[in-house]
């Protein structure tokens, strides 16, 4: 059971989200198979693998493993449950061996890196995405997706469960806590 996700910013809660994703997937699979989790026969499950491709500027190494148990009060390795998340940095200049072996992932990396470069130049998010799409199409990057599915790509990029007010409130609270801790 392979789950892949993209993150544009570093987030230590990725393993927790992975646990939620796996739970949903396993529930669906067990329902389809009409598996009896209370029976005497072991229910066979596909082995889970959770990989997050991260292109956020706050990740410097090429790879890192995150552990759900790091969030437990007793720390890593404690408790009866673990979920790991392999985070792979796909920003330009990182994970070159992997990106060299997988053209599609390299193309994706170039596309999102181009969006980021455009934002840093001062373009709005919408302008940045449009300019990155045009740039990549001219360079033969993701052309099959960007030309045929342009509206779907735009929809996927802008459709998000991101709650800006909630995120800003939490960012403020985290900063306040750090400030108090520093005195």
DRENFI-456954 format. One line per 10 residues: number of its first residue (from 1); their letters; for each residue x, y, z of N, C-alpha, C. Coordinates in nm, 2 decimals. Example, Ala and Ser with C-alpha at 12.3 -4.5 7.8 and 13.67 -1.06 7.14 Angstrom:
# residues 2
1 = as = 1.32/-0.57/0.78/1.23/-0.45/0.78/1.32/-0.33/0.78; 1.28/-0.22/0.71/1.37/-0.11/0.71/1.29/0.00/0.79
END
This chain:
# residues 183
1 = xxxxxxxxxx = 0.09/-0.12/0.00/0.00/0.00/0.00/0.09/0.12/0.00; 0.11/0.18/-0.12/0.20/0.29/-0.13/0.12/0.42/-0.13; 0.16/0.51/-0.04/0.10/0.64/-0.03/0.21/0.75/-0.06; 0.18/0.84/-0.15/0.27/0.94/-0.19/0.20/1.07/-0.17; 0.28/1.17/-0.12/0.22/1.30/-0.09/0.33/1.41/-0.13; 0.28/1.52/-0.16/0.37/1.64/-0.18/0.35/1.74/-0.07; 0.46/1.80/-0.02/0.45/1.90/0.08/0.54/2.02/0.03; 0.49/2.14/0.03/0.57/2.25/0.00/0.64/2.32/0.12; 0.60/2.27/0.24/0.66/2.32/0.36/0.68/2.20/0.45; 0.79/2.21/0.53/0.82/2.11/0.63/0.72/2.10/0.74
11 = xxxxxxxxxx = 0.68/1.98/0.78/0.58/1.96/0.88/0.61/1.84/0.96; 0.63/1.85/1.09/0.67/1.73/1.17/0.55/1.64/1.19; 0.43/1.67/1.15/0.31/1.59/1.17/0.28/1.50/1.05; 0.37/1.49/0.96/0.35/1.40/0.84/0.32/1.26/0.88; 0.39/1.20/0.98/0.35/1.06/1.02/0.21/1.05/1.07; 0.16/1.15/1.14/0.03/1.14/1.20/-0.07/1.14/1.08; -0.05/1.23/0.98/-0.14/1.23/0.86/-0.13/1.10/0.79; -0.01/1.04/0.78/0.00/0.91/0.72/-0.08/0.81/0.79; -0.08/0.81/0.92/-0.16/0.71/1.00/-0.31/0.73/0.96; -0.35/0.85/0.95/-0.49/0.87/0.91/-0.52/0.82/0.77
21 = xxxxxxxxxx = -0.43/0.84/0.68/-0.45/0.79/0.54/-0.45/0.64/0.54; -0.36/0.58/0.61/-0.35/0.43/0.61/-0.48/0.37/0.67; -0.52/0.43/0.78/-0.65/0.38/0.84/-0.76/0.39/0.74; -0.78/0.50/0.67/-0.89/0.51/0.57/-0.87/0.40/0.46; -0.75/0.38/0.41/-0.73/0.29/0.31/-0.75/0.15/0.35; -0.70/0.11/0.47/-0.73/-0.03/0.52/-0.87/-0.05/0.55; -0.94/0.05/0.60/-1.09/0.03/0.63/-1.16/0.00/0.49; -1.12/0.07/0.39/-1.19/0.05/0.26/-1.15/-0.09/0.20; -1.03/-0.13/0.21/-0.99/-0.26/0.16/-1.06/-0.37/0.24; -1.06/-0.36/0.37/-1.13/-0.46/0.45/-1.28/-0.47/0.42
31 = xxxxxxxxxx = -1.34/-0.36/0.40/-1.48/-0.36/0.36/-1.50/-0.43/0.23; -1.42/-0.40/0.13/-1.43/-0.46/0.00/-1.42/-0.61/0.01; -1.32/-0.66/0.09/-1.30/-0.80/0.10/-1.39/-0.87/0.20; -1.47/-0.79/0.26/-1.56/-0.84/0.37/-1.48/-0.92/0.47; -1.36/-0.86/0.51/-1.28/-0.93/0.61/-1.34/-0.92/0.75; -1.31/-1.03/0.82/-1.36/-1.03/0.96/-1.24/-1.01/1.06; -1.23/-0.89/1.11/-1.12/-0.86/1.20/-1.14/-0.92/1.34; -1.26/-0.98/1.36/-1.28/-1.05/1.49/-1.27/-1.20/1.48; -1.25/-1.25/1.36/-1.24/-1.39/1.33/-1.10/-1.45/1.38; -1.09/-1.58/1.37/-0.97/-1.65/1.41/-0.86/-1.65/1.31
41 = xxxxxxxxxx = -0.90/-1.61/1.18/-0.80/-1.61/1.07/-0.74/-1.47/1.06; -0.61/-1.47/1.05/-0.54/-1.34/1.04/-0.58/-1.27/0.91; -0.61/-1.14/0.91/-0.64/-1.06/0.80/-0.51/-1.02/0.73; -0.50/-1.05/0.61/-0.37/-1.01/0.53/-0.39/-0.86/0.49; -0.28/-0.79/0.51/-0.28/-0.65/0.48/-0.16/-0.62/0.39; -0.18/-0.53/0.29/-0.07/-0.49/0.21/0.03/-0.41/0.29; 0.16/-0.43/0.27/0.26/-0.36/0.35/0.26/-0.21/0.31; 0.25/-0.13/0.42/0.24/0.02/0.39/0.38/0.08/0.36; 0.38/0.18/0.28/0.50/0.26/0.25/0.45/0.40/0.23; 0.51/0.49/0.31/0.46/0.63/0.30/0.58/0.72/0.27
51 = xxxxxxxxxx = 0.57/0.79/0.15/0.67/0.88/0.11/0.61/1.02/0.08; 0.68/1.12/0.13/0.64/1.25/0.11/0.75/1.32/0.03; 0.72/1.38/-0.09/0.81/1.46/-0.17/0.80/1.60/-0.12; 0.91/1.66/-0.07/0.91/1.79/-0.01/0.99/1.88/-0.09; 0.94/2.00/-0.13/1.02/2.10/-0.20/1.03/2.23/-0.12; 1.01/2.22/0.01/1.01/2.34/0.09/1.16/2.38/0.12; 1.18/2.51/0.13/1.32/2.56/0.15/1.37/2.53/0.28; 1.29/2.48/0.38/1.34/2.46/0.51/1.39/2.32/0.53; 1.40/2.24/0.43/1.46/2.10/0.43/1.59/2.11/0.36; 1.70/2.08/0.43/1.83/2.09/0.36/1.89/1.96/0.32
61 = xxxxxxxxxx = 1.86/1.85/0.39/1.91/1.72/0.36/1.83/1.66/0.25; 1.88/1.55/0.18/1.80/1.49/0.07/1.69/1.40/0.12; 1.71/1.33/0.23/1.61/1.24/0.29/1.61/1.25/0.44; 1.49/1.22/0.50/1.48/1.21/0.64/1.36/1.12/0.67; 1.38/1.05/0.78/1.27/0.96/0.82/1.20/1.03/0.95; 1.07/1.04/0.94/1.00/1.09/1.06/0.92/0.98/1.12; 0.90/0.99/1.25/0.84/0.88/1.33/0.72/0.94/1.40; 0.61/0.87/1.40/0.49/0.91/1.47/0.52/0.91/1.62; 0.60/0.82/1.67/0.63/0.81/1.82/0.71/0.93/1.87; 0.77/1.01/1.78/0.83/1.14/1.82/0.73/1.23/1.88
71 = xxxxxxxxxx = 0.60/1.21/1.85/0.49/1.30/1.90/0.44/1.25/2.03; 0.47/1.12/2.07/0.42/1.07/2.20/0.50/1.14/2.32; 0.43/1.14/2.43/0.49/1.21/2.55/0.62/1.14/2.59; 0.64/1.01/2.57/0.76/0.94/2.60/0.86/0.93/2.49; 0.82/0.98/2.37/0.92/1.00/2.26/0.93/0.87/2.18; 1.03/0.88/2.08/1.05/0.78/1.98/1.07/0.64/2.04; 1.00/0.55/1.98/1.00/0.41/2.02/0.91/0.37/2.13; 0.84/0.47/2.19/0.75/0.44/2.30/0.61/0.41/2.24; 0.53/0.35/2.33/0.39/0.32/2.29/0.38/0.19/2.20; 0.26/0.17/2.16/0.23/0.04/2.09/0.20/0.07/1.94
81 = xxxxxxxxxx = 0.24/0.18/1.89/0.20/0.22/1.75/0.31/0.30/1.69; 0.35/0.27/1.57/0.45/0.35/1.50/0.40/0.36/1.35; 0.43/0.48/1.30/0.41/0.51/1.16/0.53/0.59/1.11; 0.60/0.54/1.01/0.71/0.62/0.96/0.68/0.69/0.83; 0.75/0.79/0.80/0.73/0.87/0.68/0.87/0.90/0.63; 0.90/0.86/0.50/1.02/0.89/0.44/1.00/1.02/0.36; 1.07/1.12/0.40/1.06/1.25/0.34/1.18/1.27/0.24; 1.15/1.30/0.11/1.25/1.31/0.01/1.25/1.45/-0.04; 1.36/1.52/-0.03/1.37/1.66/-0.08/1.38/1.66/-0.23; 1.28/1.71/-0.30/1.28/1.72/-0.45/1.31/1.86/-0.50
91 = xxxxxxxxxx = 1.36/1.95/-0.42/1.40/2.08/-0.47/1.51/2.07/-0.56; 1.52/2.16/-0.65/1.64/2.17/-0.74/1.77/2.15/-0.67; 1.85/2.06/-0.71/1.98/2.05/-0.65/1.99/1.94/-0.54; 1.87/1.87/-0.52/1.87/1.77/-0.41/1.82/1.64/-0.48; 1.85/1.53/-0.41/1.81/1.39/-0.45/1.84/1.37/-0.60; 1.95/1.41/-0.64/1.99/1.40/-0.78/1.98/1.26/-0.84; 2.03/1.16/-0.76/2.02/1.02/-0.81/1.88/0.98/-0.84; 1.79/1.00/-0.75/1.65/0.96/-0.76/1.59/1.04/-0.88; 1.61/1.17/-0.88/1.55/1.25/-0.99/1.61/1.21/-1.13; 1.73/1.17/-1.13/1.80/1.13/-1.25/1.74/1.00/-1.30
101 = xxxxxxxxxx = 1.68/0.92/-1.22/1.63/0.79/-1.25/1.48/0.79/-1.29; 1.41/0.90/-1.25/1.27/0.91/-1.27/1.24/1.05/-1.34; 1.23/1.05/-1.47/1.21/1.17/-1.54/1.08/1.24/-1.49; 0.97/1.17/-1.47/0.85/1.23/-1.43/0.86/1.31/-1.30; 0.93/1.25/-1.20/0.96/1.32/-1.08/1.05/1.44/-1.10; 1.15/1.43/-1.18/1.23/1.54/-1.21/1.15/1.65/-1.27; 1.06/1.62/-1.37/0.97/1.72/-1.43/0.89/1.79/-1.33; 0.83/1.71/-1.24/0.75/1.76/-1.13/0.83/1.86/-1.05; 0.95/1.82/-1.01/1.04/1.90/-0.93/1.07/2.03/-1.00; 1.09/2.03/-1.13/1.12/2.15/-1.21/1.00/2.24/-1.21
111 = xxxxxxxxxx = 0.88/2.18/-1.23/0.76/2.26/-1.23/0.73/2.33/-1.10; 0.74/2.26/-0.99/0.71/2.33/-0.86/0.83/2.42/-0.82; 0.95/2.39/-0.86/1.06/2.48/-0.84/1.04/2.61/-0.92; 0.99/2.60/-1.04/0.97/2.72/-1.12/0.86/2.81/-1.06; 0.76/2.74/-1.00/0.65/2.82/-0.94/0.71/2.90/-0.82; 0.79/2.83/-0.74/0.86/2.90/-0.63/0.95/3.01/-0.67; 1.02/2.99/-0.78/1.11/3.10/-0.83/1.03/3.22/-0.88; 0.92/3.19/-0.94/0.83/3.30/-0.98/0.77/3.38/-0.86; 0.74/3.31/-0.76/0.68/3.38/-0.64/0.79/3.46/-0.58; 0.92/3.41/-0.57/1.03/3.49/-0.52/1.06/3.61/-0.60
121 = xxxxxxxxxx = 1.02/3.61/-0.73/1.04/3.73/-0.82/0.93/3.83/-0.80; 0.83/3.80/-0.72/0.73/3.89/-0.69/0.60/3.87/-0.76; 0.58/3.76/-0.84/0.46/3.73/-0.90/0.36/3.68/-0.80; 0.23/3.70/-0.83/0.13/3.65/-0.74/0.13/3.49/-0.76; 0.06/3.43/-0.68/0.05/3.28/-0.69/0.00/3.24/-0.82; -0.11/3.30/-0.86/-0.18/3.26/-0.99/-0.09/3.29/-1.10; -0.02/3.41/-1.10/0.07/3.44/-1.21/0.19/3.35/-1.21; 0.24/3.31/-1.09/0.35/3.22/-1.08/0.32/3.08/-1.14; 0.20/3.03/-1.11/0.16/2.90/-1.17/0.15/2.91/-1.32; 0.08/3.01/-1.37/0.06/3.03/-1.51/0.19/3.04/-1.58
131 = xxxxxxxxxx = 0.28/3.12/-1.53/0.42/3.14/-1.59/0.50/3.01/-1.59; 0.49/2.94/-1.48/0.56/2.81/-1.47/0.51/2.71/-1.57; 0.37/2.71/-1.59/0.32/2.62/-1.69/0.37/2.65/-1.83; 0.36/2.78/-1.86/0.41/2.82/-1.99/0.56/2.79/-2.01; 0.64/2.82/-1.91/0.78/2.79/-1.91/0.81/2.64/-1.94; 0.74/2.56/-1.86/0.76/2.41/-1.87/0.72/2.35/-2.00; 0.61/2.40/-2.05/0.56/2.35/-2.18/0.66/2.39/-2.29; 0.72/2.51/-2.28/0.82/2.55/-2.38/0.94/2.46/-2.37; 0.98/2.41/-2.25/1.10/2.33/-2.23/1.07/2.18/-2.24; 0.94/2.14/-2.27/0.91/2.00/-2.29/0.90/1.93/-2.15
141 = xxxxxxxxxx = 0.86/2.00/-2.05/0.85/1.95/-1.92/0.70/1.93/-1.88; 0.66/1.81/-1.85/0.52/1.78/-1.82/0.42/1.82/-1.93; 0.46/1.83/-2.05/0.38/1.88/-2.16/0.25/1.80/-2.17; 0.25/1.67/-2.16/0.13/1.59/-2.17/0.03/1.62/-2.07; 0.07/1.65/-1.95/-0.02/1.69/-1.84/-0.06/1.84/-1.85; 0.04/1.92/-1.87/0.01/2.06/-1.87/-0.07/2.11/-1.98; -0.06/2.05/-2.10/-0.14/2.09/-2.21/-0.28/2.03/-2.21; -0.29/1.89/-2.19/-0.42/1.83/-2.19/-0.50/1.85/-2.07; -0.44/1.86/-1.95/-0.51/1.87/-1.83/-0.49/2.01/-1.76; -0.47/2.11/-1.83/-0.43/2.24/-1.77/-0.53/2.29/-1.67
151 = xxxxxxxxxx = -0.66/2.28/-1.69/-0.76/2.32/-1.59/-0.76/2.23/-1.47; -0.73/2.10/-1.49/-0.73/2.01/-1.37/-0.60/2.04/-1.29; -0.49/2.07/-1.35/-0.37/2.10/-1.28/-0.39/2.23/-1.20; -0.45/2.33/-1.26/-0.48/2.45/-1.18/-0.57/2.43/-1.07; -0.67/2.34/-1.09/-0.77/2.31/-0.98/-0.69/2.24/-0.87; -0.61/2.14/-0.90/-0.53/2.07/-0.80/-0.44/2.16/-0.72; -0.38/2.25/-0.79/-0.29/2.34/-0.72/-0.36/2.44/-0.62; -0.47/2.48/-0.67/-0.55/2.58/-0.59/-0.65/2.52/-0.49; -0.69/2.40/-0.52/-0.79/2.33/-0.43/-0.71/2.27/-0.31; -0.74/2.31/-0.20/-0.66/2.27/-0.08/-0.75/2.27/0.04
161 = xxxxxxxxxx = -0.71/2.19/0.14/-0.78/2.20/0.27/-0.71/2.30/0.36; -0.62/2.37/0.31/-0.54/2.46/0.39/-0.63/2.57/0.45; -0.63/2.59/0.57/-0.70/2.69/0.64/-0.60/2.80/0.68; -0.60/2.91/0.61/-0.50/3.01/0.63/-0.51/3.08/0.77; -0.64/3.11/0.81/-0.66/3.17/0.94/-0.61/3.08/1.05; -0.64/2.95/1.04/-0.60/2.86/1.14/-0.45/2.85/1.15; -0.39/2.84/1.03/-0.24/2.83/1.02/-0.17/2.95/1.08; -0.22/3.07/1.04/-0.16/3.19/1.10/-0.18/3.21/1.25; -0.30/3.16/1.30/-0.32/3.17/1.44/-0.22/3.07/1.51; -0.20/2.95/1.46/-0.10/2.86/1.52/0.04/2.91/1.51
171 = xxxxxxxxxx = 0.07/2.97/1.39/0.21/3.03/1.38/0.23/3.14/1.48; 0.13/3.22/1.50/0.14/3.33/1.60/0.16/3.27/1.74; 0.08/3.16/1.77/0.09/3.10/1.90/0.22/3.03/1.92; 0.27/2.97/1.82/0.41/2.90/1.83/0.51/3.01/1.85; 0.51/3.12/1.78/0.61/3.23/1.79/0.60/3.29/1.93; 0.48/3.30/1.98/0.46/3.36/2.12/0.53/3.27/2.22; 0.50/3.14/2.21/0.56/3.04/2.30/0.71/3.04/2.30; 0.76/3.05/2.17/0.91/3.06/2.16/0.97/3.18/2.22; 0.90/3.29/2.20/0.94/3.42/2.26/0.94/3.42/2.42; 0.84/3.36/2.47/0.83/3.34/2.62/0.94/3.26/2.67
181 = xxx = 0.96/3.15/2.60/1.07/3.05/2.64/1.21/3.12/2.63; 1.23/3.21/2.54/1.36/3.28/2.53/1.37/3.39/2.62; 1.26/3.43/2.68/1.26/3.54/2.78/1.25/3.68/2.71
END
